[in-house]
């Protein structure tokens, strides 16, 4: 959405409009009865920044005009009847992981709506990872086809090859193919380090010097895996009550109308779609 889209106070509203459009399309393409939305409120204050101060420090913070829109996005989602949560110490990924675990414990199947590969580690059983923008639905088997490792090894994979997007260092000289090959052989980073002596004999490019690299950067590999591992104990206020809290509630029509005016009336059609979908989900 172009920055030229402005609301009643002259501030940009392009991100809010884009988010509203996503929500409207999501509810029309999904038959989910329970939905939880995680918002990032820990861009510089995540517990990972305490462990590794350089974590995500390669990213620029959002400008003021975008930060203001984040709060409006949450207001829209809540007014549309969705459960929303954010926390200053936990990232949205951790909040989603914690909600997913709670709902799994209550017998629900999880569909993780994200384009972020980190969240693929949450899949268990018949769960799905839904890259909404590309309309890709991946189960555990297809996650392995896409990333070269099963969901439960995603954090090991990122611990070895790192993640430039999040500034996770990994092991220098270990790329995605090498990381996948090592995990195919050993299953986990812990098993790999318990069997370093056998690495030079593997049929992997550069195997002869690979063991030395892994040994030299052992602590960095463990740190990287820790940074890439999602937390399942983030405070989401749904402990034991997920089925009740995450069930979509009735849309607040007056609130949505007010928000539509704030963004210059452009969201009228989208908000009507959100109201109608709310009514259908409750009927």
KOLPALUM-829994 format. One record per residue: residue number from 0; x negated, y negated, z negated of N, C-alpha, C in turn. Coordinates in nm, 3 decimals, decimal comma, always signed. Example, Ala and Ser with C-alpha at 12.3 -4.5 7.8 and 13.67 -1.06 7.14 Angstrom:
REM residues 2
0  -1,319  +0,569  -0,780  -1,230  +0,450  -0,780  -1,320  +0,330  -0,780
1  -1,285  +0,225  -0,708  -1,367  +0,106  -0,714  -1,290  -0,003  -0,787
REM end
This chain:
REM residues 283
0  -0,084  +0,118  +0,000  +0,000  +0,000  +0,000  -0,088  -0,125  +0,000
1  -0,059  -0,225  +0,081  -0,143  -0,345  +0,092  -0,137  -0,433  -0,033
2  -0,250  -0,498  -0,066  -0,256  -0,587  -0,181  -0,163  -0,707  -0,166
3  -0,117  -0,731  -0,046  -0,030  -0,847  -0,022  +0,109  -0,829  -0,083
4  +0,143  -0,707  -0,126  +0,272  -0,684  -0,191  +0,269  -0,747  -0,329
5  +0,354  -0,847  -0,352  +0,353  -0,922  -0,477  +0,489  -0,916  -0,545
6  +0,486  -0,922  -0,680  +0,608  -0,923  -0,757  +0,656  -1,063  -0,787
7  +0,752  -1,072  -0,878  +0,814  -1,202  -0,906  +0,716  -1,301  -0,970
8  +0,610  -1,251  -1,039  +0,514  -1,340  -1,102  +0,392  -1,366  -1,015
9  +0,395  -1,314  -0,890  +0,285  -1,335  -0,799  +0,175  -1,232  -0,807
10  +0,184  -1,139  -0,903  +0,083  -1,034  -0,917  +0,108  -0,921  -0,816
11  +0,001  -0,854  -0,773  +0,019  -0,740  -0,682  +0,105  -0,631  -0,745
12  +0,187  -0,564  -0,663  +0,271  -0,454  -0,711  +0,258  -0,333  -0,620
13  +0,152  -0,332  -0,538  +0,137  -0,223  -0,441  +0,119  -0,088  -0,507
14  +0,045  -0,082  -0,618  +0,023  +0,046  -0,686  +0,152  +0,097  -0,749
15  +0,230  +0,005  -0,808  +0,357  +0,045  -0,868  +0,451  +0,100  -0,761
16  +0,457  +0,031  -0,649  +0,544  +0,076  -0,541  +0,500  +0,213  -0,491
17  +0,369  +0,231  -0,472  +0,319  +0,361  -0,427  +0,350  +0,471  -0,526
18  +0,338  +0,441  -0,656  +0,368  +0,540  -0,759  +0,517  +0,575  -0,759
19  +0,601  +0,473  -0,744  +0,747  +0,497  -0,740  +0,782  +0,585  -0,621
20  +0,717  +0,559  -0,509  +0,745  +0,640  -0,390  +0,704  +0,785  -0,415
21  +0,587  +0,803  -0,480  +0,544  +0,938  -0,515  +0,647  +1,006  -0,604
22  +0,692  +0,937  -0,710  +0,789  +0,997  -0,803  +0,916  +1,039  -0,730
23  +0,965  +0,951  -0,643  +1,089  +0,982  -0,570  +1,069  +1,104  -0,480
24  +0,955  +1,111  -0,413  +0,928  +1,227  -0,327  +0,908  +1,353  -0,410
25  +0,843  +1,338  -0,524  +0,817  +1,454  -0,611  +0,948  +1,519  -0,657
26  +1,041  +1,437  -0,707  +1,165  +1,496  -0,760  +1,250  +1,556  -0,649
27  +1,232  +1,507  -0,526  +1,310  +1,562  -0,415  +1,245  +1,688  -0,356
28  +1,117  +1,708  -0,384  +1,047  +1,827  -0,333  +1,026  +1,932  -0,441
29  +1,064  +1,902  -0,563  +1,039  +1,994  -0,674  +1,170  +2,025  -0,745
30  +1,181  +2,148  -0,793  +1,298  +2,184  -0,872  +1,261  +2,200  -1,019
31  +1,151  +2,134  -1,060  +1,104  +2,146  -1,198  +1,208  +2,092  -1,296
32  +1,232  +2,167  -1,400  +1,326  +2,122  -1,505  +1,253  +2,048  -1,616
33  +1,121  +2,073  -1,630  +1,041  +2,012  -1,735  +0,917  +1,949  -1,671
34  +0,892  +1,824  -1,702  +0,781  +1,751  -1,641  +0,709  +1,669  -1,748
35  +0,577  +1,675  -1,747  +0,496  +1,590  -1,833  +0,397  +1,514  -1,747
36  +0,383  +1,385  -1,773  +0,293  +1,300  -1,695  +0,186  +1,243  -1,787
37  +0,059  +1,267  -1,753  -0,052  +1,216  -1,832  -0,106  +1,088  -1,771
38  -0,126  +0,986  -1,855  -0,185  +0,859  -1,811  -0,322  +0,841  -1,876
39  -0,417  +0,793  -1,798  -0,552  +0,768  -1,849  -0,556  +0,636  -1,924
40  -0,584  +0,645  -2,054  -0,603  +0,525  -2,136  -0,741  +0,527  -2,202
41  -0,829  +0,613  -2,150  -0,961  +0,633  -2,213  -1,073  +0,616  -2,111
42  -1,062  +0,513  -2,028  -1,157  +0,498  -1,919  -1,300  +0,478  -1,968
43  -1,316  +0,424  -2,089  -1,451  +0,407  -2,146  -1,460  +0,460  -2,288
44  -1,351  +0,516  -2,339  -1,349  +0,556  -2,480  -1,321  +0,705  -2,501
45  -1,333  +0,784  -2,394  -1,311  +0,929  -2,406  -1,414  +0,990  -2,499
46  -1,377  +1,101  -2,564  -1,474  +1,171  -2,648  -1,595  +1,216  -2,567
47  -1,579  +1,231  -2,437  -1,693  +1,268  -2,352  -1,796  +1,156  -2,343
48  -1,751  +1,030  -2,353  -1,845  +0,919  -2,354  -1,930  +0,918  -2,481
49  -1,875  +0,973  -2,589  -1,952  +0,984  -2,713  -2,058  +1,094  -2,700
50  -2,024  +1,200  -2,626  -2,119  +1,310  -2,605  -2,227  +1,269  -2,504
51  -2,187  +1,199  -2,400  -2,276  +1,164  -2,289  -2,236  +1,024  -2,241
52  -2,302  +0,919  -2,290  -2,261  +0,781  -2,259  -2,253  +0,750  -2,110
53  -2,330  +0,823  -2,027  -2,327  +0,796  -1,883  -2,206  +0,855  -1,813
54  -2,124  +0,930  -1,885  -2,009  +0,997  -1,825  -1,918  +0,893  -1,757
55  -1,895  +0,911  -1,629  -1,809  +0,826  -1,546  -1,854  +0,680  -1,540
56  -1,975  +0,652  -1,588  -2,022  +0,514  -1,585  -2,064  +0,469  -1,445
57  -2,060  +0,561  -1,349  -2,087  +0,525  -1,210  -1,965  +0,463  -1,143
58  -1,852  +0,462  -1,215  -1,730  +0,406  -1,158  -1,710  +0,263  -1,208
59  -1,657  +0,180  -1,121  -1,618  +0,047  -1,163  -1,484  +0,053  -1,235
60  -1,467  -0,027  -1,339  -1,339  -0,034  -1,407  -1,237  -0,101  -1,316
61  -1,110  -0,063  -1,328  -1,009  -0,125  -1,242  -0,995  -0,273  -1,272
62  -0,972  -0,354  -1,171  -0,952  -0,498  -1,193  -0,822  -0,524  -1,270
63  -0,810  -0,643  -1,322  -0,695  -0,677  -1,407  -0,563  -0,654  -1,334
64  -0,558  -0,691  -1,205  -0,432  -0,679  -1,133  -0,388  -0,533  -1,117
65  -0,484  -0,440  -1,122  -0,449  -0,298  -1,113  -0,415  -0,243  -1,251
66  -0,490  -0,284  -1,354  -0,463  -0,238  -1,490  -0,321  -0,274  -1,532
67  -0,277  -0,393  -1,495  -0,141  -0,435  -1,530  -0,038  -0,343  -1,466
68  -0,068  -0,296  -1,346  +0,026  -0,209  -1,276  +0,035  -0,070  -1,340
69  -0,075  -0,025  -1,404  -0,071  +0,106  -1,471  +0,040  +0,110  -1,576
70  +0,049  +0,004  -1,656  +0,152  +0,001  -1,761  +0,292  -0,003  -1,700
71  +0,306  -0,071  -1,586  +0,436  -0,073  -1,519  +0,472  +0,065  -1,464
72  +0,370  +0,137  -1,415  +0,394  +0,273  -1,365  +0,450  +0,361  -1,477
73  +0,391  +0,349  -1,594  +0,439  +0,432  -1,706  +0,582  +0,392  -1,744
74  +0,610  +0,262  -1,744  +0,746  +0,217  -1,777  +0,846  +0,273  -1,677
75  +0,810  +0,276  -1,550  +0,898  +0,331  -1,448  +0,923  +0,479  -1,473
76  +0,817  +0,555  -1,498  +0,830  +0,699  -1,518  +0,917  +0,730  -1,640
77  +0,896  +0,656  -1,748  +0,977  +0,679  -1,868  +1,122  +0,640  -1,845
78  +1,144  +0,529  -1,775  +1,282  +0,488  -1,745  +1,351  +0,587  -1,653
79  +1,271  +0,658  -1,571  +1,329  +0,759  -1,481  +1,356  +0,891  -1,553
80  +1,323  +0,899  -1,681  +1,355  +1,018  -1,760  +1,243  +1,117  -1,779
81  +1,118  +1,077  -1,749  +1,005  +1,168  -1,761  +0,930  +1,147  -1,892
82  +0,877  +1,257  -1,945  +0,792  +1,249  -2,064  +0,653  +1,204  -2,023
83  +0,604  +1,096  -2,085  +0,473  +1,041  -2,052  +0,386  +1,034  -2,177
84  +0,257  +1,051  -2,158  +0,166  +1,048  -2,273  +0,030  +0,996  -2,228
85  -0,035  +0,921  -2,316  -0,171  +0,873  -2,296  -0,240  +0,868  -2,430
86  -0,373  +0,861  -2,431  -0,448  +0,857  -2,557  -0,583  +0,792  -2,532
87  -0,631  +0,716  -2,630  -0,757  +0,642  -2,611  -0,881  +0,731  -2,621
88  -0,867  +0,853  -2,676  -0,983  +0,943  -2,690  -0,980  +1,059  -2,592
89  -0,865  +1,083  -2,531  -0,850  +1,198  -2,441  -0,806  +1,150  -2,303
90  -0,862  +1,212  -2,201  -0,825  +1,177  -2,064  -0,691  +1,242  -2,027
91  -0,634  +1,193  -1,918  -0,508  +1,250  -1,871  -0,522  +1,400  -1,846
92  -0,639  +1,442  -1,795  -0,662  +1,585  -1,770  -0,646  +1,667  -1,898
93  -0,700  +1,615  -2,009  -0,689  +1,686  -2,137  -0,545  +1,691  -2,186
94  -0,473  +1,583  -2,165  -0,332  +1,580  -2,206  -0,251  +1,680  -2,125
95  -0,281  +1,688  -1,995  -0,212  +1,785  -1,910  -0,247  +1,928  -1,952
96  -0,375  +1,951  -1,983  -0,419  +2,084  -2,028  -0,347  +2,124  -2,155
97  -0,334  +2,031  -2,248  -0,269  +2,061  -2,376  -0,120  +2,088  -2,358
98  -0,056  +2,010  -2,270  +0,085  +2,035  -2,241  +0,103  +2,170  -2,171
99  +0,012  +2,201  -2,080  +0,021  +2,327  -2,006  +0,010  +2,447  -2,101
100  -0,083  +2,439  -2,196  -0,099  +2,548  -2,292  +0,026  +2,564  -2,378
101  +0,079  +2,453  -2,423  +0,200  +2,457  -2,506  +0,317  +2,520  -2,429
102  +0,334  +2,479  -2,304  +0,446  +2,531  -2,226  +0,424  +2,678  -2,190
103  +0,300  +2,716  -2,164  +0,271  +2,858  -2,138  +0,306  +2,942  -2,260
104  +0,273  +2,892  -2,377  +0,304  +2,965  -2,500  +0,453  +2,978  -2,522
105  +0,531  +2,890  -2,459  +0,676  +2,897  -2,470  +0,739  +2,972  -2,352
106  +0,654  +3,036  -2,271  +0,705  +3,122  -2,165  +0,726  +3,055  -2,031
107  +0,676  +2,932  -2,015  +0,694  +2,861  -1,889  +0,578  +2,886  -1,794
108  +0,607  +2,879  -1,666  +0,503  +2,880  -1,563  +0,465  +2,735  -1,536
109  +0,335  +2,710  -1,521  +0,286  +2,574  -1,499  +0,256  +2,549  -1,352
110  +0,294  +2,431  -1,306  +0,251  +2,381  -1,176  +0,178  +2,250  -1,203
111  +0,048  +2,248  -1,174  -0,035  +2,132  -1,201  -0,037  +2,044  -1,076
112  +0,020  +1,925  -1,086  +0,030  +1,835  -0,971  -0,087  +1,739  -0,974
113  -0,187  +1,764  -0,892  -0,307  +1,683  -0,891  -0,394  +1,720  -0,772
114  -0,476  +1,625  -0,728  -0,575  +1,656  -0,626  -0,712  +1,678  -0,688
115  -0,720  +1,675  -0,820  -0,846  +1,685  -0,893  -0,882  +1,832  -0,915
116  -0,997  +1,874  -0,862  -1,037  +2,014  -0,874  -1,060  +2,057  -1,019
117  -1,093  +1,962  -1,107  -1,114  +1,997  -1,248  -0,991  +2,068  -1,306
118  -0,873  +2,025  -1,264  -0,749  +2,080  -1,321  -0,717  +2,220  -1,270
119  -0,788  +2,266  -1,169  -0,766  +2,403  -1,121  -0,804  +2,504  -1,228
120  -0,887  +2,465  -1,324  -0,927  +2,557  -1,431  -0,811  +2,595  -1,523
121  -0,697  +2,525  -1,511  -0,583  +2,552  -1,599  -0,499  +2,671  -1,554
122  -0,518  +2,717  -1,432  -0,429  +2,820  -1,379  -0,450  +2,954  -1,448
123  -0,337  +3,015  -1,483  -0,334  +3,150  -1,536  -0,209  +3,219  -1,481
124  -0,215  +3,351  -1,466  -0,097  +3,423  -1,420  -0,046  +3,370  -1,287
125  +0,083  +3,332  -1,282  +0,143  +3,285  -1,157  +0,152  +3,132  -1,151
126  +0,068  +3,063  -1,229  +0,062  +2,917  -1,222  +0,018  +2,872  -1,082
127  +0,048  +2,746  -1,050  +0,006  +2,688  -0,922  -0,063  +2,554  -0,945
128  -0,157  +2,523  -0,857  -0,219  +2,390  -0,849  -0,166  +2,327  -0,722
129  -0,100  +2,212  -0,735  -0,031  +2,149  -0,623  -0,101  +2,018  -0,590
130  -0,175  +2,018  -0,480  -0,234  +1,896  -0,426  -0,123  +1,829  -0,346
131  -0,054  +1,736  -0,411  +0,069  +1,679  -0,356  +0,043  +1,604  -0,226
132  -0,065  +1,525  -0,222  -0,093  +1,443  -0,103  -0,115  +1,529  +0,021
133  -0,183  +1,645  +0,002  -0,210  +1,734  +0,115  -0,105  +1,845  +0,126
134  -0,011  +1,847  +0,031  +0,094  +1,948  +0,025  +0,036  +2,090  +0,028
135  -0,066  +2,111  -0,054  -0,127  +2,243  -0,068  -0,087  +2,303  -0,202
136  -0,035  +2,425  -0,200  -0,003  +2,499  -0,321  -0,102  +2,614  -0,333
137  -0,184  +2,611  -0,436  -0,285  +2,714  -0,452  -0,259  +2,794  -0,579
138  -0,257  +2,927  -0,566  -0,255  +3,012  -0,684  -0,400  +3,044  -0,719
139  -0,420  +3,130  -0,819  -0,555  +3,159  -0,865  -0,643  +3,215  -0,753
140  -0,587  +3,303  -0,671  -0,665  +3,364  -0,564  -0,708  +3,260  -0,461
141  -0,619  +3,168  -0,428  -0,653  +3,067  -0,328  -0,745  +2,960  -0,385
142  -0,741  +2,939  -0,517  -0,838  +2,849  -0,579  -0,978  +2,907  -0,561
143  -0,990  +3,039  -0,577  -1,120  +3,103  -0,557  -1,165  +3,089  -0,412
144  -1,072  +3,103  -0,319  -1,106  +3,088  -0,177  -1,154  +2,945  -0,148
145  -1,092  +2,848  -0,213  -1,122  +2,707  -0,185  -1,253  +2,662  -0,249
146  -1,274  +2,703  -0,376  -1,389  +2,654  -0,451  -1,500  +2,758  -0,469
147  -1,470  +2,883  -0,433  -1,572  +2,987  -0,444  -1,578  +3,054  -0,579
148  -1,497  +3,008  -0,674  -1,493  +3,068  -0,808  -1,348  +3,073  -0,856
149  -1,313  +3,165  -0,946  -1,177  +3,169  -0,999  -1,152  +3,052  -1,094
150  -1,027  +3,023  -1,126  -0,995  +2,908  -1,211  -1,073  +2,905  -1,343
151  -1,086  +3,021  -1,407  -1,151  +3,023  -1,538  -1,301  +2,995  -1,532
152  -1,358  +2,987  -1,411  -1,501  +2,958  -1,396  -1,527  +2,819  -1,337
153  -1,423  +2,739  -1,319  -1,442  +2,605  -1,262  -1,538  +2,522  -1,347
154  -1,523  +2,528  -1,480  -1,610  +2,448  -1,566  -1,755  +2,498  -1,561
155  -1,774  +2,630  -1,544  -1,910  +2,684  -1,528  -1,970  +2,635  -1,396
156  -1,888  +2,637  -1,294  -1,928  +2,592  -1,160  -1,974  +2,446  -1,164
157  -1,894  +2,359  -1,227  -1,929  +2,218  -1,237  -2,048  +2,197  -1,330
158  -2,061  +2,285  -1,429  -2,176  +2,276  -1,517  -2,306  +2,303  -1,445
159  -2,300  +2,388  -1,343  -2,420  +2,423  -1,267  -2,449  +2,324  -1,154
160  -2,349  +2,292  -1,074  -2,375  +2,205  -0,958  -2,343  +2,059  -0,986
161  -2,282  +2,030  -1,102  -2,251  +1,893  -1,137  -2,132  +1,838  -1,061
162  -2,099  +1,714  -1,090  -1,987  +1,647  -1,023  -2,021  +1,499  -1,013
163  -2,058  +1,457  -0,893  -2,098  +1,317  -0,873  -1,985  +1,220  -0,903
164  -1,861  +1,262  -0,881  -1,747  +1,174  -0,903  -1,738  +1,133  -1,050
165  -1,762  +1,230  -1,141  -1,754  +1,203  -1,284  -1,891  +1,178  -1,347
166  -1,995  +1,175  -1,265  -2,132  +1,154  -1,314  -2,175  +1,266  -1,410
167  -2,135  +1,389  -1,378  -2,179  +1,507  -1,453  -2,305  +1,559  -1,383
168  -2,418  +1,566  -1,453  -2,546  +1,592  -1,385  -2,565  +1,732  -1,329
169  -2,521  +1,837  -1,401  -2,547  +1,972  -1,354  -2,696  +2,004  -1,358
170  -2,736  +2,105  -1,281  -2,876  +2,146  -1,272  -2,933  +2,096  -1,140
171  -3,036  +2,012  -1,143  -3,097  +1,964  -1,019  -3,141  +2,079  -0,929
172  -3,105  +2,070  -0,803  -3,142  +2,174  -0,708  -3,040  +2,285  -0,693
173  -2,935  +2,281  -0,775  -2,827  +2,381  -0,766  -2,705  +2,316  -0,703
174  -2,672  +2,358  -0,582  -2,556  +2,305  -0,512  -2,435  +2,395  -0,526
175  -2,323  +2,358  -0,465  -2,200  +2,437  -0,476  -2,215  +2,582  -0,432
176  -2,284  +2,608  -0,320  -2,299  +2,746  -0,273  -2,380  +2,830  -0,370
177  -2,488  +2,772  -0,422  -2,571  +2,845  -0,517  -2,494  +2,871  -0,647
178  -2,422  +2,770  -0,694  -2,344  +2,786  -0,816  -2,240  +2,896  -0,799
179  -2,171  +2,897  -0,684  -2,070  +3,001  -0,658  -2,134  +3,139  -0,654
180  -2,251  +3,149  -0,590  -2,320  +3,278  -0,578  -2,364  +3,329  -0,716
181  -2,414  +3,240  -0,799  -2,458  +3,281  -0,933  -2,339  +3,329  -1,017
182  -2,229  +3,259  -1,007  -2,112  +3,298  -1,086  -2,046  +3,424  -1,031
183  -2,057  +3,445  -0,901  -2,006  +3,571  -0,843  -2,085  +3,689  -0,898
184  -2,212  +3,665  -0,926  -2,300  +3,771  -0,977  -2,284  +3,791  -1,127
185  -2,273  +3,680  -1,203  -2,277  +3,690  -1,349  -2,145  +3,656  -1,418
186  -2,054  +3,590  -1,351  -1,922  +3,564  -1,408  -1,911  +3,436  -1,487
187  -2,013  +3,402  -1,565  -2,008  +3,282  -1,648  -2,148  +3,228  -1,668
188  -2,158  +3,105  -1,713  -2,287  +3,045  -1,738  -2,360  +3,118  -1,851
189  -2,285  +3,160  -1,952  -2,347  +3,230  -2,065  -2,412  +3,361  -2,019
190  -2,342  +3,437  -1,936  -2,398  +3,563  -1,885  -2,518  +3,535  -1,796
191  -2,511  +3,428  -1,720  -2,623  +3,390  -1,633  -2,749  +3,367  -1,716
192  -2,736  +3,289  -1,823  -2,854  +3,257  -1,902  -2,904  +3,375  -1,985
193  -2,818  +3,470  -2,007  -2,864  +3,591  -2,075  -2,939  +3,685  -1,981
194  -2,928  +3,658  -1,850  -2,990  +3,745  -1,751  -3,077  +3,667  -1,653
195  -3,142  +3,562  -1,701  -3,224  +3,478  -1,614  -3,336  +3,556  -1,546
196  -3,386  +3,657  -1,612  -3,499  +3,732  -1,557  -3,464  +3,803  -1,426
197  -3,335  +3,826  -1,402  -3,295  +3,896  -1,279  -3,264  +3,801  -1,164
198  -3,260  +3,670  -1,191  -3,225  +3,571  -1,089  -3,321  +3,574  -0,970
199  -3,455  +3,583  -0,991  -3,547  +3,580  -0,875  -3,525  +3,696  -0,777
200  -3,455  +3,798  -0,817  -3,437  +3,915  -0,731  -3,303  +3,912  -0,656
201  -3,227  +3,807  -0,678  -3,098  +3,796  -0,609  -3,118  +3,753  -0,465
202  -3,023  +3,790  -0,381  -3,029  +3,751  -0,241  -2,963  +3,614  -0,224
203  -3,029  +3,515  -0,286  -2,983  +3,377  -0,281  -3,099  +3,292  -0,232
204  -3,070  +3,196  -0,148  -3,175  +3,109  -0,097  -3,244  +3,037  -0,213
205  -3,378  +3,045  -0,217  -3,455  +2,980  -0,323  -3,451  +3,053  -0,455
206  -3,415  +3,182  -0,453  -3,399  +3,258  -0,577  -3,527  +3,263  -0,660
207  -3,643  +3,264  -0,593  -3,769  +3,281  -0,665  -3,796  +3,168  -0,763
208  -3,757  +3,047  -0,729  -3,780  +2,933  -0,818  -3,654  +2,891  -0,894
209  -3,542  +2,956  -0,863  -3,414  +2,917  -0,923  -3,412  +2,940  -1,073
210  -3,469  +3,053  -1,116  -3,470  +3,083  -1,259  -3,542  +2,977  -1,339
211  -3,653  +2,926  -1,284  -3,730  +2,822  -1,353  -3,649  +2,693  -1,365
212  -3,577  +2,657  -1,258  -3,493  +2,537  -1,262  -3,384  +2,550  -1,369
213  -3,323  +2,668  -1,371  -3,216  +2,690  -1,468  -3,269  +2,685  -1,610
214  -3,386  +2,743  -1,633  -3,444  +2,743  -1,766  -3,481  +2,602  -1,809
215  -3,542  +2,526  -1,719  -3,586  +2,391  -1,750  -3,469  +2,301  -1,787
216  -3,356  +2,322  -1,721  -3,241  +2,233  -1,742  -3,127  +2,304  -1,816
217  -3,163  +2,398  -1,901  -3,062  +2,476  -1,975  -2,970  +2,384  -2,056
218  -3,028  +2,295  -2,135  -2,946  +2,208  -2,219  -2,857  +2,118  -2,135
219  -2,908  +2,071  -2,024  -2,828  +1,985  -1,936  -2,713  +2,062  -1,873
220  -2,736  +2,189  -1,842  -2,629  +2,272  -1,787  -2,519  +2,293  -1,889
221  -2,557  +2,320  -2,013  -2,458  +2,340  -2,119  -2,379  +2,211  -2,144
222  -2,449  +2,098  -2,143  -2,382  +1,969  -2,160  -2,284  +1,945  -2,046
223  -2,327  +1,975  -1,925  -2,242  +1,952  -1,808  -2,116  +2,038  -1,813
224  -2,131  +2,163  -1,857  -2,013  +2,248  -1,871  -1,920  +2,193  -1,978
225  -1,976  +2,144  -2,087  -1,894  +2,086  -2,194  -1,815  +1,966  -2,142
226  -1,880  +1,883  -2,062  -1,812  +1,766  -2,006  -1,701  +1,806  -1,909
227  -1,721  +1,917  -1,837  -1,624  +1,960  -1,736  -1,511  +2,044  -1,793
228  -1,525  +2,088  -1,918  -1,422  +2,174  -1,979  -1,311  +2,089  -2,039
229  -1,188  +2,117  -1,999  -1,075  +2,041  -2,050  -1,043  +2,079  -2,193
230  -0,997  +1,981  -2,269  -0,958  +2,004  -2,408  -0,812  +2,048  -2,414
231  -0,786  +2,148  -2,497  -0,649  +2,198  -2,511  -0,584  +2,155  -2,643
232  -0,652  +2,066  -2,714  -0,602  +2,024  -2,846  -0,574  +1,875  -2,851
233  -0,550  +1,814  -2,735  -0,519  +1,671  -2,733  -0,382  +1,647  -2,795
234  -0,367  +1,538  -2,869  -0,237  +1,508  -2,932  -0,135  +1,463  -2,829
235  -0,036  +1,547  -2,803  +0,065  +1,514  -2,703  +0,205  +1,502  -2,764
236  +0,218  +1,523  -2,892  +0,344  +1,511  -2,965  +0,444  +1,618  -2,926
237  +0,401  +1,724  -2,858  +0,498  +1,827  -2,818  +0,470  +1,960  -2,887
238  +0,378  +1,961  -2,983  +0,342  +2,088  -3,046  +0,465  +2,160  -3,099
239  +0,495  +2,274  -3,038  +0,609  +2,354  -3,080  +0,742  +2,307  -3,026
240  +0,744  +2,192  -2,958  +0,872  +2,137  -2,909  +0,865  +2,103  -2,761
241  +0,770  +2,162  -2,689  +0,749  +2,126  -2,549  +0,872  +2,142  -2,463
242  +0,946  +2,251  -2,482  +1,063  +2,276  -2,399  +1,167  +2,166  -2,416
243  +1,173  +2,110  -2,536  +1,269  +2,003  -2,563  +1,217  +1,868  -2,513
244  +1,090  +1,838  -2,542  +1,035  +1,706  -2,510  +1,017  +1,687  -2,360
245  +0,973  +1,792  -2,289  +0,941  +1,776  -2,148  +1,061  +1,791  -2,055
246  +1,174  +1,831  -2,108  +1,294  +1,841  -2,025  +1,336  +1,701  -1,982
247  +1,356  +1,684  -1,853  +1,386  +1,550  -1,804  +1,517  +1,497  -1,862
248  +1,514  +1,373  -1,904  +1,632  +1,311  -1,964  +1,701  +1,220  -1,862
249  +1,812  +1,164  -1,902  +1,889  +1,077  -1,812  +1,811  +0,949  -1,783
250  +1,814  +0,905  -1,659  +1,745  +0,782  -1,622  +1,813  +0,661  -1,687
251  +1,734  +0,563  -1,725  +1,784  +0,439  -1,783  +1,806  +0,339  -1,668
252  +1,928  +0,334  -1,621  +1,959  +0,255  -1,501  +1,924  +0,108  -1,519
253  +1,962  +0,051  -1,634  +1,935  -0,092  -1,656  +1,786  -0,122  -1,656
254  +1,709  -0,033  -1,717  +1,563  -0,053  -1,722  +1,503  -0,046  -1,582
255  +1,552  +0,049  -1,501  +1,501  +0,061  -1,365  +1,538  -0,061  -1,281
256  +1,657  -0,113  -1,302  +1,697  -0,234  -1,229  +1,609  -0,352  -1,268
257  +1,579  -0,362  -1,397  +1,492  -0,470  -1,445  +1,352  -0,458  -1,384
258  +1,301  -0,334  -1,380  +1,168  -0,311  -1,323  +1,167  -0,339  -1,173
259  +1,277  -0,309  -1,108  +1,286  -0,337  -0,965  +1,275  -0,487  -0,939
260  +1,336  -0,566  -1,025  +1,326  -0,711  -1,010  +1,183  -0,759  -1,034
261  +1,114  -0,697  -1,131  +0,976  -0,736  -1,161  +0,886  -0,716  -1,040
262  +0,911  -0,608  -0,965  +0,826  -0,584  -0,848  +0,889  -0,641  -0,720
263  +0,981  -0,735  -0,741  +1,033  -0,811  -0,628  +1,146  -0,745  -0,553
264  +1,213  -0,650  -0,616  +1,327  -0,584  -0,554  +1,291  -0,479  -0,451
265  +1,161  -0,460  -0,426  +1,121  -0,364  -0,323  +1,153  -0,221  -0,362
266  +1,167  -0,196  -0,493  +1,187  -0,059  -0,538  +1,332  -0,017  -0,548
267  +1,425  -0,102  -0,505  +1,567  -0,070  -0,522  +1,603  +0,068  -0,468
268  +1,564  +0,095  -0,344  +1,599  +0,223  -0,283  +1,532  +0,340  -0,354
269  +1,405  +0,321  -0,392  +1,333  +0,428  -0,462  +1,395  +0,455  -0,598
270  +1,432  +0,348  -0,670  +1,490  +0,365  -0,802  +1,626  +0,433  -0,795
271  +1,703  +0,404  -0,689  +1,832  +0,472  -0,672  +1,809  +0,623  -0,653
272  +1,704  +0,657  -0,580  +1,671  +0,799  -0,560  +1,633  +0,865  -0,692
273  +1,560  +0,792  -0,778  +1,522  +0,847  -0,909  +1,645  +0,866  -0,997
274  +1,738  +0,773  -0,992  +1,861  +0,786  -1,071  +1,942  +0,905  -1,024
275  +1,956  +0,919  -0,892  +2,034  +1,030  -0,837  +1,969  +1,165  -0,872
276  +1,839  +1,171  -0,865  +1,772  +1,298  -0,897  +1,788  +1,330  -1,044
277  +1,791  +1,229  -1,128  +1,813  +1,251  -1,271  +1,950  +1,309  -1,296
278  +2,049  +1,256  -1,226  +2,186  +1,305  -1,242  +2,199  +1,451  -1,196
279  +2,128  +1,482  -1,085  +2,133  +1,619  -1,035  +2,066  +1,716  -1,133
280  +1,956  +1,673  -1,193  +1,883  +1,762  -1,283  +1,961  +1,788  -1,411
281  +2,050  +1,697  -1,446  +2,128  +1,712  -1,570  +2,264  +1,775  -1,544
282  +2,301  +1,791  -1,416  +2,434  +1,846  -1,385  +2,432  +1,999  -1,393
REM end
